Amino acid sequence: MGFTAVQMKLMPESPSVDLKAIEVSAEQIINSMHKTQVRVEEQPIAFGLKAIILSFAWNDEIELEKLEAEFQKIPQVSSVEVLDIRKAFG
């Protein structure tokens, strides 16, 4: 069993979306599949729109596609993108 360092971007549907609600949902989904610390950042895009950047360690044995599919189910999330994935050594 190994781990990967993952960074994902969640794009809300509009600037008026409650980002905190999306962040809480995303953290709950990650921790329900694999208990880990999650770093959350907001990245300005344009015209008040901000993306949510999630950084976390992920168990290699769990398919990342399952996590992406769960993120797509979060209300008011328009897209999910894997920004970076790297093998973690430790």
Beta strands, then each sheet from edge to edge (+ up, - down):
strand 1: 3-12
strand 2: 38-46
strand 3: 49-59
strand 4: 77-88
sheet 1: 2+ 3- 1+ 4-
end
